[in-house]
Amino acid sequence: MRQFILGAALVLLAPLAAQAQDAAAGEKLFSQCKACHAFGKNGVGPDLKGVVGRKAGTHEGYNYSAALKDSGLTWDEATMHKWLANPKGLVSGTKMIYAGLKDDKKIDDLVAYLKTQQ
């Protein structure tokens, strides 16, 4: 009976394990972001080193849109997920020219990678 219960539990939990964040996959996805973003310096977009937990529109030396500076957002995981899915939908008037990433798993992986860059 124990084996049956354990087997059933594994079958039910397997999809959750498959949804775990994968920072290595996120690092590969970040290659698309490199056209505008880097870690340790501003470019076309702001420096993303330490972005997780940072208040939006506040990184020193980057000229943010008024919309982002006034958004009141903090880049926690939930906010970053919404942003990466649809930047202009979250903050109308942002300068970021990116339509958004539509795959939730890829967004989770990208956020996991950004969290390693603190």
C-alpha atoms as an extended CHARMM CRD file, in Angstrom:
* protein
*
       118  EXT
         1         1  MET       CA              0.0000000000        0.0000000000        0.0000000000  PROA      1               0.0000000000
         2         2  ARG       CA              2.8500000000        2.3940000000        0.8420000000  PROA      2               0.0000000000
         3         3  GLN       CA              4.3920000000        1.8400000000       -2.5740000000  PROA      3               0.0000000000
         4         4  PHE       CA              1.0850000000        2.6550000000       -4.2430000000  PROA      4               0.0000000000
         5         5  ILE       CA              0.7210000000        5.8910000000       -2.2610000000  PROA      5               0.0000000000
         6         6  LEU       CA              4.3350000000        6.8740000000       -2.9220000000  PROA      6               0.0000000000
         7         7  GLY       CA              3.9220000000        6.1270000000       -6.6260000000  PROA      7               0.0000000000
         8         8  ALA       CA              0.7240000000        8.1500000000       -6.8100000000  PROA      8               0.0000000000
         9         9  ALA       CA              2.3900000000       11.0650000000       -5.0250000000  PROA      9               0.0000000000
        10        10  LEU       CA              5.2980000000       11.0280000000       -7.4790000000  PROA      10              0.0000000000
        11        11  VAL       CA              2.9450000000       11.0140000000      -10.4430000000  PROA      11              0.0000000000
        12        12  LEU       CA              1.0810000000       14.0060000000       -9.0240000000  PROA      12              0.0000000000
        13        13  LEU       CA              4.2320000000       15.9640000000       -8.1420000000  PROA      13              0.0000000000
        14        14  ALA       CA              6.1680000000       15.2970000000      -11.3650000000  PROA      14              0.0000000000
        15        15  PRO       CA              4.5150000000       18.1790000000      -13.3020000000  PROA      15              0.0000000000
        16        16  LEU       CA              5.4550000000       20.5710000000      -10.5000000000  PROA      16              0.0000000000
        17        17  ALA       CA              9.0860000000       19.4830000000      -10.6450000000  PROA      17              0.0000000000
        18        18  ALA       CA              9.0750000000       20.0410000000      -14.3970000000  PROA      18              0.0000000000
        19        19  GLN       CA              7.9930000000       23.6550000000      -13.7960000000  PROA      19              0.0000000000
        20        20  ALA       CA             10.9370000000       24.4270000000      -11.5030000000  PROA      20              0.0000000000
        21        21  GLN       CA             12.9380000000       27.4800000000      -12.4290000000  PROA      21              0.0000000000
        22        22  ASP       CA             16.0610000000       26.7560000000      -14.4750000000  PROA      22              0.0000000000
        23        23  ALA       CA             18.6780000000       29.5130000000      -14.2330000000  PROA      23              0.0000000000
        24        24  ALA       CA             20.8920000000       27.8370000000      -16.8600000000  PROA      24              0.0000000000
        25        25  ALA       CA             18.0310000000       27.9340000000      -19.3580000000  PROA      25              0.0000000000
        26        26  GLY       CA             17.4050000000       31.5350000000      -18.3080000000  PROA      26              0.0000000000
        27        27  GLU       CA             21.0230000000       32.4110000000      -19.0500000000  PROA      27              0.0000000000
        28        28  LYS       CA             20.5580000000       31.1520000000      -22.6130000000  PROA      28              0.0000000000
        29        29  LEU       CA             17.3680000000       33.2140000000      -22.9350000000  PROA      29              0.0000000000
        30        30  PHE       CA             19.2380000000       36.2880000000      -21.6860000000  PROA      30              0.0000000000
        31        31  SER       CA             21.3040000000       36.2510000000      -24.8790000000  PROA      31              0.0000000000
        32        32  GLN       CA             18.2890000000       37.9490000000      -26.5150000000  PROA      32              0.0000000000
        33        33  CYS       CA             18.4290000000       40.7070000000      -23.8880000000  PROA      33              0.0000000000
        34        34  LYS       CA             22.1330000000       41.4480000000      -24.4130000000  PROA      34              0.0000000000
        35        35  ALA       CA             21.3990000000       43.7650000000      -27.3360000000  PROA      35              0.0000000000
        36        36  CYS       CA             20.2310000000       46.3290000000      -24.7760000000  PROA      36              0.0000000000
        37        37  HSD       CA             21.1590000000       45.0740000000      -21.2920000000  PROA      37              0.0000000000
        38        38  ALA       CA             24.3120000000       44.0510000000      -19.4430000000  PROA      38              0.0000000000
        39        39  PHE       CA             25.4250000000       43.3520000000      -15.8970000000  PROA      39              0.0000000000
        40        40  GLY       CA             27.6250000000       46.0120000000      -14.3740000000  PROA      40              0.0000000000
        41        41  LYS       CA             26.9970000000       48.8310000000      -16.8590000000  PROA      41              0.0000000000
        42        42  ASN       CA             24.2080000000       50.7610000000      -18.5060000000  PROA      42              0.0000000000
        43        43  GLY       CA             23.7020000000       50.4650000000      -22.2370000000  PROA      43              0.0000000000
        44        44  VAL       CA             20.6540000000       51.0540000000      -24.3870000000  PROA      44              0.0000000000
        45        45  GLY       CA             18.8150000000       49.6330000000      -21.3690000000  PROA      45              0.0000000000
        46        46  PRO       CA             19.7440000000       49.9030000000      -17.7080000000  PROA      46              0.0000000000
        47        47  ASP       CA             22.2870000000       47.7220000000      -15.9180000000  PROA      47              0.0000000000
        48        48  LEU       CA             20.5020000000       44.5890000000      -14.6730000000  PROA      48              0.0000000000
        49        49  LYS       CA             23.0180000000       43.5800000000      -11.9930000000  PROA      49              0.0000000000
        50        50  GLY       CA             21.0120000000       43.4090000000       -8.7870000000  PROA      50              0.0000000000
        51        51  VAL       CA             17.7310000000       44.1780000000      -10.5270000000  PROA      51              0.0000000000
        52        52  VAL       CA             15.7250000000       41.6800000000       -8.4500000000  PROA      52              0.0000000000
        53        53  GLY       CA             14.4890000000       43.6120000000       -5.4320000000  PROA      53              0.0000000000
        54        54  ARG       CA             15.3630000000       47.0260000000       -6.8950000000  PROA      54              0.0000000000
        55        55  LYS       CA             12.7790000000       49.7830000000       -7.1460000000  PROA      55              0.0000000000
        56        56  ALA       CA             11.9310000000       50.3810000000      -10.8130000000  PROA      56              0.0000000000
        57        57  GLY       CA             13.4500000000       53.4200000000      -12.4950000000  PROA      57              0.0000000000
        58        58  THR       CA             16.1460000000       54.0300000000       -9.8940000000  PROA      58              0.0000000000
        59        59  HSD       CA             19.4570000000       52.6200000000      -11.1630000000  PROA      59              0.0000000000
        60        60  GLU       CA             22.0820000000       55.3620000000      -11.0330000000  PROA      60              0.0000000000
        61        61  GLY       CA             23.1130000000       56.8540000000      -14.3530000000  PROA      61              0.0000000000
        62        62  TYR       CA             20.2960000000       55.5510000000      -16.5510000000  PROA      62              0.0000000000
        63        63  ASN       CA             17.7380000000       57.8940000000      -18.1370000000  PROA      63              0.0000000000
        64        64  TYR       CA             14.4330000000       56.1260000000      -17.4400000000  PROA      64              0.0000000000
        65        65  SER       CA             11.0650000000       57.1410000000      -18.8330000000  PROA      65              0.0000000000
        66        66  ALA       CA              8.9170000000       59.2010000000      -16.4970000000  PROA      66              0.0000000000
        67        67  ALA       CA              6.3420000000       56.4000000000      -16.6480000000  PROA      67              0.0000000000
        68        68  LEU       CA              8.7680000000       53.8560000000      -15.2170000000  PROA      68              0.0000000000
        69        69  LYS       CA             10.2280000000       56.2510000000      -12.6400000000  PROA      69              0.0000000000
        70        70  ASP       CA              6.7190000000       57.0730000000      -11.4290000000  PROA      70              0.0000000000
        71        71  SER       CA              5.4050000000       53.4860000000      -11.5720000000  PROA      71              0.0000000000
        72        72  GLY       CA              6.0600000000       52.6890000000       -7.9090000000  PROA      72              0.0000000000
        73        73  LEU       CA              7.0580000000       49.1540000000       -8.9210000000  PROA      73              0.0000000000
        74        74  THR       CA              9.6740000000       47.0150000000       -7.2540000000  PROA      74              0.0000000000
        75        75  TRP       CA             11.2470000000       44.2580000000       -9.3280000000  PROA      75              0.0000000000
        76        76  ASP       CA             10.1230000000       41.2340000000       -7.3390000000  PROA      76              0.0000000000
        77        77  GLU       CA              9.4710000000       37.9250000000       -9.1100000000  PROA      77              0.0000000000
        78        78  ALA       CA              5.7660000000       38.5700000000       -9.7090000000  PROA      78              0.0000000000
        79        79  THR       CA              6.3480000000       42.0590000000      -11.1190000000  PROA      79              0.0000000000
        80        80  MET       CA              9.2250000000       40.8830000000      -13.3000000000  PROA      80              0.0000000000
        81        81  HSD       CA              7.0180000000       38.1100000000      -14.6580000000  PROA      81              0.0000000000
        82        82  LYS       CA              4.3190000000       40.6240000000      -15.6490000000  PROA      82              0.0000000000
        83        83  TRP       CA              6.9330000000       42.9690000000      -17.1210000000  PROA      83              0.0000000000
        84        84  LEU       CA              8.6710000000       40.3030000000      -19.1920000000  PROA      84              0.0000000000
        85        85  ALA       CA              5.3210000000       39.0770000000      -20.5050000000  PROA      85              0.0000000000
        86        86  ASN       CA              4.1390000000       42.5400000000      -21.5700000000  PROA      86              0.0000000000
        87        87  PRO       CA              6.2300000000       45.6100000000      -20.6320000000  PROA      87              0.0000000000
        88        88  LYS       CA              3.9340000000       48.2030000000      -22.1910000000  PROA      88              0.0000000000
        89        89  GLY       CA              0.9060000000       46.4800000000      -20.6830000000  PROA      89              0.0000000000
        90        90  LEU       CA              2.3910000000       46.8510000000      -17.2130000000  PROA      90              0.0000000000
        91        91  VAL       CA              3.7940000000       50.3710000000      -17.6520000000  PROA      91              0.0000000000
        92        92  SER       CA              2.2730000000       52.3980000000      -20.4480000000  PROA      92              0.0000000000
        93        93  GLY       CA              4.8270000000       54.9030000000      -21.7140000000  PROA      93              0.0000000000
        94        94  THR       CA              7.9420000000       52.8320000000      -21.0260000000  PROA      94              0.0000000000
        95        95  LYS       CA             10.8950000000       53.2480000000      -23.4010000000  PROA      95              0.0000000000
        96        96  MET       CA             11.5010000000       49.4960000000      -23.5520000000  PROA      96              0.0000000000
        97        97  ILE       CA             10.9670000000       48.2800000000      -27.1010000000  PROA      97              0.0000000000
        98        98  TYR       CA             10.1030000000       44.6470000000      -26.4650000000  PROA      98              0.0000000000
        99        99  ALA       CA              6.8110000000       42.9260000000      -27.2060000000  PROA      99              0.0000000000
       100       100  GLY       CA              7.1700000000       40.4450000000      -24.3610000000  PROA      100             0.0000000000
       101       101  LEU       CA              7.8770000000       36.7910000000      -23.8140000000  PROA      101             0.0000000000
       102       102  LYS       CA              4.7220000000       34.6860000000      -23.9750000000  PROA      102             0.0000000000
       103       103  ASP       CA              6.0210000000       31.4250000000      -22.4590000000  PROA      103             0.0000000000
       104       104  ASP       CA              5.5660000000       31.3980000000      -18.6550000000  PROA      104             0.0000000000
       105       105  LYS       CA              8.2570000000       28.7340000000      -18.1470000000  PROA      105             0.0000000000
       106       106  LYS       CA             10.7900000000       30.7770000000      -20.1160000000  PROA      106             0.0000000000
       107       107  ILE       CA              9.9260000000       33.8590000000      -18.0800000000  PROA      107             0.0000000000
       108       108  ASP       CA             10.4060000000       31.8890000000      -14.8560000000  PROA      108             0.0000000000
       109       109  ASP       CA             13.7900000000       30.6580000000      -16.1070000000  PROA      109             0.0000000000
       110       110  LEU       CA             14.8670000000       34.1600000000      -17.0950000000  PROA      110             0.0000000000
       111       111  VAL       CA             13.8710000000       35.5370000000      -13.6870000000  PROA      111             0.0000000000
       112       112  ALA       CA             15.7840000000       32.6850000000      -12.0220000000  PROA      112             0.0000000000
       113       113  TYR       CA             18.8750000000       33.7010000000      -13.9830000000  PROA      113             0.0000000000
       114       114  LEU       CA             18.4560000000       37.3880000000      -13.1320000000  PROA      114             0.0000000000
       115       115  LYS       CA             18.2770000000       36.4100000000       -9.4500000000  PROA      115             0.0000000000
       116       116  THR       CA             21.7870000000       34.9060000000       -9.7550000000  PROA      116             0.0000000000
       117       117  GLN       CA             23.1560000000       38.2910000000      -10.8750000000  PROA      117             0.0000000000
       118       118  GLN       CA             23.0170000000       40.0770000000       -7.5480000000  PROA      118             0.0000000000
